């Protein structure tokens, strides 16, 4: 009997990603940097060029899904679409391309799906775990054991923080300090909404900022998700990578082994979020996960 394949697409602020899986092993995992949320924090609208970049990738993904004859698909739209008054300019054409409409996820829904995806393959799921998904426009926190007990979504992410605060190349010291201070203020909200976040015995980090910091720490010449998945990133290592990347121009930064070239201009903004989470909650290490909201979207179709 053939096991059905399902598809999940995440239309994020920075990247548009596809996962095709039977729930146990991925058949395809693709990522394209489309920067759908470019300028949204400033204008409150999706840029027409960003919409077209993303639609072009969705046309590619439709062909991949057709090739695999997937049994179902869920398309998630997150922070950029939540903030954009003209999201229907994207949703309408996306639905025509994919045959299914994108779902505008709330921060709570996004956190729950990320938690589901990140914890599904853990052996010890009774450990109190904080799952943190650092995106382009928002960061989600989900705390729980076998299911989410509390969660929070805050408007900080690698693209948003870069566009608002890191205006020089490389960033000025005061820009970095200001950015981290703003992240700290948002984490005060997380501490109120997820009061036991700092008590978590396990901190799992998701998405491109975390995986790229891990890849730079490992010095990977070629990105290898199997090496990254469940790599333990220490606070000291994250701080070290942050110091290195923050003091380099984008032109120099791209030469760091492990760093995706298309992420080089926003990685420092993401690092500001990551290192402040370590500092604020007192975590000494982070379990890096390649399994994330995409895996959660797959599993949700199989239940």
MARLUM-554355 format. One line per 8 residues: their letters; for each residue x, y, z of C-alpha. Coordinates in pm, whole numbers, plus 32768, in hexadecimal, padded with zeros to 4 digits. Example, Ala and Ser with C-alpha at 12.3 -4.5 7.8 and 13.67 -1.06 7.14 Angstrom:
# residues 2
AS = 84CE:7E3E:830C ~ 8557:7F96:82CA
# end
This chain:
# residues 303
XXXXXXXX = 8000:8000:8000 ~ 808A:8153:7F9A ~ 80A9:824C:80B7 ~ 800C:8399:804E ~ 80E5:84CD:8036 ~ 807D:8620:80B8 ~ 8103:877B:806E ~ 8134:88AC:814A
XXXXXXXX = 8198:8A09:80DC ~ 8207:8B1F:81C5 ~ 81ED:8C7B:812C ~ 82C2:8D36:8225 ~ 834A:8E96:823C ~ 84A4:8E31:81C3 ~ 847C:8CE5:810E ~ 837E:8C07:8064
XXXXXXXX = 83AD:8A97:80B6 ~ 831C:894A:8047 ~ 8318:87F8:80F2 ~ 8290:86BA:8058 ~ 8285:8597:8149 ~ 81CC:845E:81B3 ~ 81E7:84D1:831B ~ 8323:840E:8366
XXXXXXXX = 8425:8467:825E ~ 8434:859A:817C ~ 842B:855E:8005 ~ 846B:86C9:7FAD ~ 84D2:87F0:8085 ~ 8506:892F:7FBF ~ 854A:8A96:8027 ~ 8553:8BD3:7F58
XXXXXXXX = 859E:8D2E:7FE2 ~ 847E:8E01:7F5F ~ 8473:8F14:806B ~ 82F6:8F2B:8058 ~ 82F8:900F:8189 ~ 83F3:910C:8104 ~ 8383:9265:8176 ~ 823D:91EB:8214
XXXXXXXX = 829B:926F:836D ~ 82C2:93CB:82D7 ~ 81A5:93D2:81DA ~ 80A7:92D9:825E ~ 808E:9247:80FF ~ 8129:912E:8035 ~ 8208:91B5:7F21 ~ 8192:914C:7DC1
XXXXXXXX = 82EF:90D4:7D65 ~ 8302:9003:7EA3 ~ 81AF:8F6C:7E52 ~ 8221:8F0F:7CF3 ~ 8369:8E78:7D75 ~ 82A0:8D9D:7E60 ~ 819B:8D3B:7D5B ~ 82B1:8CD0:7C6E
XXXXXXXX = 8336:8BE5:7D7B ~ 81D5:8B5F:7DB9 ~ 81BE:8B0A:7C45 ~ 82FD:8A40:7C6E ~ 8273:8996:7DA5 ~ 812C:8940:7CF3 ~ 81F5:887E:7BF0 ~ 82B0:87C4:7D03
XXXXXXXX = 816A:876D:7DB3 ~ 80CF:86F2:7C6E ~ 81FD:8616:7C30 ~ 81D0:8571:7D83 ~ 8053:8559:7D65 ~ 801D:85D9:7EC8 ~ 7EDC:857B:7F7B ~ 7EB5:86CF:8021
XXXXXXXX = 7F5B:881C:8061 ~ 7F51:892C:816B ~ 7FDC:8A84:8119 ~ 8030:8B60:8243 ~ 8050:8CD9:822F ~ 80E8:8D73:8365 ~ 8172:8EBE:83E1 ~ 8192:8F81:829B
XXXXXXXX = 8030:8F29:822F ~ 7FA6:8F6F:838C ~ 8033:90D0:8379 ~ 7FD4:911F:8210 ~ 7E91:91D3:81B6 ~ 7EA8:9152:804F ~ 7EE5:8FE1:809D ~ 7DCD:8F7E:7FAC
XXXXXXXX = 7EAA:8FFB:7E8E ~ 7F81:8ECF:7EE6 ~ 7E7E:8DD7:7F65 ~ 7DA5:8DDE:7E2A ~ 7EB7:8D8D:7D2C ~ 7F59:8C96:7E1F ~ 7E13:8BD3:7E3B ~ 7DF4:8BC9:7CC0
XXXXXXXX = 7F55:8B40:7C9D ~ 7F3F:8A3D:7DB3 ~ 7DD1:89DA:7DA5 ~ 7DB2:8A22:7F1B ~ 7D9C:8B6C:7FD0 ~ 7EAF:8BDC:80BE ~ 7E4B:8BDA:822C ~ 7E8F:8D16:82F3
XXXXXXXX = 7F17:8C83:8435 ~ 7F03:8D3B:857D ~ 803B:8D46:8653 ~ 7F9C:8C43:873B ~ 7F57:8B55:8619 ~ 80B5:8B88:8592 ~ 814E:8B3A:86E7 ~ 807E:89FD:870F
XXXXXXXX = 80DB:8976:85B7 ~ 824C:89C3:85F2 ~ 823D:890B:8740 ~ 8193:87DF:869E ~ 8298:87CA:858D ~ 83C7:8800:866D ~ 8368:8707:877C ~ 82D3:85E9:86B2
XXXXXXXX = 841C:852B:868C ~ 8499:855C:87F1 ~ 84C3:8429:88CC ~ 8483:84DD:8A16 ~ 834C:85AC:89D6 ~ 82F6:85CC:8B48 ~ 840E:86CA:8B7D ~ 8394:8831:8BA0
XXXXXXXX = 83FE:88C8:8A54 ~ 8403:8A29:89C8 ~ 83F2:8A2F:884D ~ 845A:8B79:87B0 ~ 8427:8BC6:863E ~ 84ED:8CFC:85D9 ~ 8452:8D6E:8493 ~ 847E:8E99:83B1
XXXXXXXX = 836B:8F6D:8448 ~ 8307:8EC1:858B ~ 8385:8DCA:868C ~ 82A8:8CC0:8727 ~ 82D4:8C1F:887D ~ 8220:8ADD:88DC ~ 8250:8A35:8A2D ~ 81D9:88DA:8A84
XXXXXXXX = 821C:876A:8A9E ~ 814E:8691:89B5 ~ 807A:87BA:8952 ~ 8088:8934:896D ~ 8033:89B9:8AC8 ~ 8070:8B2A:8A7C ~ 80F0:8BF5:8958 ~ 8144:8D52:88DF
XXXXXXXX = 8191:8E01:8796 ~ 8257:8F44:8788 ~ 82A1:902F:8667 ~ 8418:8FFD:8658 ~ 84CE:8F41:8545 ~ 8605:8F50:8470 ~ 856F:9025:8357 ~ 84A1:910A:8437
XXXXXXXX = 85C0:9154:8526 ~ 86B5:918E:840A ~ 85CF:9280:8353 ~ 8577:9342:848F ~ 86BF:9352:854D ~ 87F3:92D8:8490 ~ 8819:93EC:8391 ~ 8992:93E9:835A
XXXXXXXX = 8A75:92E1:82C2 ~ 8B00:9260:83A7 ~ 8A0A:92D0:84B5 ~ 8A7C:93DA:85A8 ~ 8AAD:9374:8712 ~ 898C:9450:8781 ~ 88A9:93B3:8679 ~ 88F6:9258:86FD
XXXXXXXX = 88C1:92CA:8864 ~ 8776:936E:880B ~ 86FF:923A:874F ~ 8750:9152:8870 ~ 86A6:923F:8966 ~ 8568:9235:8898 ~ 8574:90B9:888C ~ 8598:90B7:8A08
XXXXXXXX = 845E:918D:8A2B ~ 839B:9097:8954 ~ 841F:8F75:8A23 ~ 8381:9019:8B54 ~ 8234:8FD6:8AA4 ~ 8298:8E6C:8A67 ~ 82F0:8E42:8BD6 ~ 8192:8EB9:8C34
XXXXXXXX = 80DD:8DE2:8B34 ~ 81BA:8CAE:8B61 ~ 8213:8CD3:8CD3 ~ 82D4:8B8C:8CEE ~ 83A4:8BBD:8BB1 ~ 84E2:8BE6:8C7B ~ 849C:8A9E:8D30 ~ 84B1:89D3:8BF0
XXXXXXXX = 85AA:88B6:8C02 ~ 85D4:88BC:8A8A ~ 85E7:89E3:8999 ~ 85AF:8988:882B ~ 8600:8A88:871F ~ 8564:8A85:85C6 ~ 8588:8B31:8475 ~ 869A:8BD3:83A8
XXXXXXXX = 873E:8CB3:84AB ~ 8779:8B91:8598 ~ 87E1:8A94:848F ~ 88CE:8B8D:83EA ~ 8974:8BE9:8534 ~ 89A3:8A74:8573 ~ 8A30:8A41:8415 ~ 8B27:8B60:8444
XXXXXXXX = 8B91:8AD5:8596 ~ 8BCB:8983:84EF ~ 8C7A:8A25:83C6 ~ 8BAE:895E:82CB ~ 8C30:898F:816A ~ 8AF0:88EF:80E8 ~ 89AC:8903:81AC ~ 894A:87AE:8237
XXXXXXXX = 87F8:879B:82EB ~ 8854:864B:8386 ~ 8980:86EB:8431 ~ 88B4:881A:849D ~ 8785:875C:8522 ~ 87A6:8736:869C ~ 88FA:87DE:86A7 ~ 8926:8878:87FF
XXXXXXXX = 897D:89EA:87D9 ~ 8A11:8A7D:8916 ~ 89CC:8BE1:8988 ~ 8B41:8C2E:8974 ~ 8B51:8BB1:880C ~ 8A20:8C80:87AA ~ 8AB8:8DB7:8848 ~ 8C01:8D74:8793
XXXXXXXX = 8B57:8D51:863F ~ 8A8D:8E8B:8685 ~ 8BC6:8F57:86D5 ~ 8C70:8EDC:8597 ~ 8B4C:8F20:84AC ~ 8AEB:906D:854A ~ 8C42:9105:8513 ~ 8C58:90A5:83A3
XXXXXXXX = 8BBF:914C:8274 ~ 8ACB:907F:81A5 ~ 8BD8:905C:8099 ~ 8CC4:8FBC:8197 ~ 8BB6:8F03:8256 ~ 8B52:8E2A:812E ~ 8CA6:8D7F:813B ~ 8C5B:8CD7:8289
XXXXXXXX = 8C33:8B61:8247 ~ 8AD2:8AF4:829E ~ 8A28:8C43:8260 ~ 8928:8C4F:8146 ~ 898A:8D71:8064 ~ 881F:8DE7:8046 ~ 8801:8DFB:81C0 ~ 8941:8EC3:81F6
XXXXXXXX = 8892:9015:81FE ~ 8797:8FB1:830F ~ 8854:8EB0:83DF ~ 88D3:8FB1:84DC ~ 8770:9023:8522 ~ 8715:8EB9:8562 ~ 8848:8E8D:8641 ~ 87D3:8FB2:8717
XXXXXXXX = 8693:8EF1:875A ~ 8742:8DA4:8799 ~ 884F:8E1F:8887 ~ 8759:8EF0:894E ~ 867A:8DBD:897E ~ 87A9:8D02:8A08 ~ 87FD:8E26:8AF0 ~ 869C:8E79:8B62
XXXXXXXX = 8630:8D1A:8BC2 ~ 8786:8CA1:8C33 ~ 87A2:8B7F:8B40 ~ 88FE:8AED:8B0E ~ 88B0:8A20:89D8 ~ 87B8:89FD:88BE ~ 8751:88BF:880B ~ 874A:891D:869A
XXXXXXXX = 862D:8881:85D3 ~ 85F7:885C:845E ~ 8495:87E6:84AC ~ 83AE:8911:84CE ~ 825F:89A4:8464 ~ 826F:88ED:8316 ~ 827E:879F:83C9 ~ 8160:8811:84A7
XXXXXXX = 8090:8867:8375 ~ 80D4:870B:82E6 ~ 807B:8659:842A ~ 7F3E:8727:8451 ~ 7EBF:869A:8305 ~ 7EFA:8535:8379 ~ 7E40:8544:84C5
# end
